[in-house]
Amino acid sequence: MIARPRSATRPFPHSGKGERAGVRGVALLGVLVLALTGCSALGPDYQRPASTLPAAYAQSAGSEAAAVEAAWWQRFNDPVLNELVDQAVGGNFDLKAAVARVEEAEAALREAGAALTPSVDLSADSSRSRSSSKSATFNNAMPIYRTTHSLGLSTAFEVDFWGRLRRTREAARAQALASRHARDTARLSLAGMVANTYLGLRAADAQLAVSQETLASREASLKIVASRVDGGLASPLDLRQAEGALAAVRAQLAGLRQQRALAESQLALLTGNPALKVEMGDLRTLPLPPVPPAGLPSSLLEARPDLRQAEETLVASNARIGVAKAALYPTISLTGGLGQESKDLSNLFSSGARTWNLGLGLVLPVFDAGANAARVDQASARQQQALAAYQQAVHTAFKEVNDALVGLRENAEAEDAQVARVTAAEQALAVARARYEAGYSAYLDVLDAQRSLNDAQLAQVSARQSRLVAAVDLFKALGGGWREADSPAAAGQ
C-alpha cells in the first residue's frame, strides 16, 4: 500500500475560520427558515357556509331546551336490545373496518405533520479501492490504493414559504376527522339497524302469539261445527269452511316463524355472533317510545356524524386549493450534512476528520403548458362539489328529522285507531258466534268476523312496530337521542 501523506487527507490548514463560517451559515439559514415559514399560506381559509335552515322543526315548536344523548337505544328500557347493540359495537365487521380506516387516516396525518420538520439520516461507509496505474490521469503522486471511512448525519428540509406543507397537513387533519365521523356514522347506522331488526323480531313474536290464539280459537270452532254437523244442525259446507280457515292460520304461523328466524339470523350477522339466539318476547310489552320535547332546535343536527364528516371533507377540499396554488411558486429547500471522514479508522473521530456542508436550493416552474393552473382549477371544482354535497346533506338531514317527527305522531294515532279496531272486531266476533249458535246466520259470518279480528290484531302489532321504528328513525336523524336541558341527566353533564 502506498502511504498517503498527512496533508493529503487535509488539503487546507486547520483553522477555526471555516467552522465559524459554518456556524454563521447555519444561524442565517435558521433565521431564514423561521422568517419564511411564518408567512401566511396560499389558498382560502375555511369558513363554514351560512345555514338557511329554520331555527326549529315545524313539527316540534318551542324552546331550545334539548341536547343529544349518544346511547339513545337505552331509552327503550330493554336489556336485550342494550346487550345486542353492545355486541354489535364490539363485533360488527363493517365497524371494525371503519375503525381501521380511522387509524389509517391518523397515520397519514402524522406523516403530513412530519414533513414540516427536517428529516435527519445517519450514514456510515467504509471502502477500499485500487486505481489503475496505466490510466491517462494517473500520476505518481496519486495513491494506487485508497481506504476511506466516513460517518455522518444529513438533513433535508423544504421551506414552507407558500404554505404547501401546512395546507397538506390541514387537509390531512380534516380527512382524519372525517374518518372519525365516518366511524361514528357507521356506529349510529349499526345501532339503528340492530334496533329495527330487533323490533321486527319482537313484532314477529307478537304476531306469532296472536296467530296461536287465533289457531286455538279456530280449532275450538271446528269442534263446535263438527258436532253441529253430526247432529244435523249445520251443513257440511260449514265444516269445510272451518277446516280451510284452520289451515290458513297454520300457514300464517309458518310464515311468521320464517320471518322471525330471518330476523334472528340478521341480528347474528350484525352482532358478529353466528350462534346468537334470542328468547321469545312480545312487542306489545315493550314501553312506548319517548316523546320528543317541544322545541327541538335545528342546531341539534350538528351532532349528526355524517354532517360533520361532510363538513370535514369540505375543509380538506378547501385546503387542497392552497396545495395546488403553491405549485405555481418556487420550491425552496435546505440541505445540510455533518460528519467525520478519514482514511484510518483510528482517526475517524479526530478534529481534523470533521466534514460539513450546507445547501440552499430553489426550483421555479417556468413552463408547464398550464398544467399547474389546471390543477388549481380542479381543486377549486372539487371544493365546490364538496360544498354542494355538504349543503345537500344538511337539507336532507333536516328533512329526515321532520319526516321522523311526522311518522312518530301519525303512527301513534294509527296505533290508537288499531286498538279501537281490535275492540270492535272482538265484539263483532262475539255477536256472530251467538247468532250462528242460535241459528240466525250462516257460519260464513263467523269466519268473516274471525278473519277481521285476526287482521286487526296483526295490524295493531304492525302499528306498534311502526311507532317504535319511527322513534328509532328520529334518534338516527338527530344523530342520537334528545334529553331535556333542565332534566337531572342533563344537569349532571
ABEGO torsion letter per residue (X at the ends): XBBBBAAAABABBBBAAAAAAAAAAAAAAAAAAAAAAABBBBEBBBBBBBBABBABBAABBEBBBBBBBABAAAAAGBAAAAAAAAAAAAABAAAAAAAAAAAAAAAAAAAAAAAABBBBBBBBBBBBBBBBAABAABBAABBABBBBBBBBBBBBBBBBAAGAAAAAAAAAAAAAAAAAAAAAAAAAAAAAAAAAAAAAAAAAAAAAAAAAAAAAAAAAAAAAAAAAAAAGABBAAAAAAAAAAAAAAAAAAAAAAAAAAAAAAAAAAAAGBAABBBBBBBAAABBBBBBBBBGBBAAAAAABAAAAAAAAAAAAAAAAAAAAAAAABBBBBBBBBBBBBBABAAAAABAAABBBBBBBBBBBBABAGGAAAAAAAAAAAAAAAAAAAAAAAAAAAAAAAAAAAAAAAAAAAAAAAAAAAAAAAAAAAAAAAAAAAAGABBAAAAAAAAAAAAAAAAAAAAAAAAAAAAAAAAAAAAGEBBBBAABAAAAAX
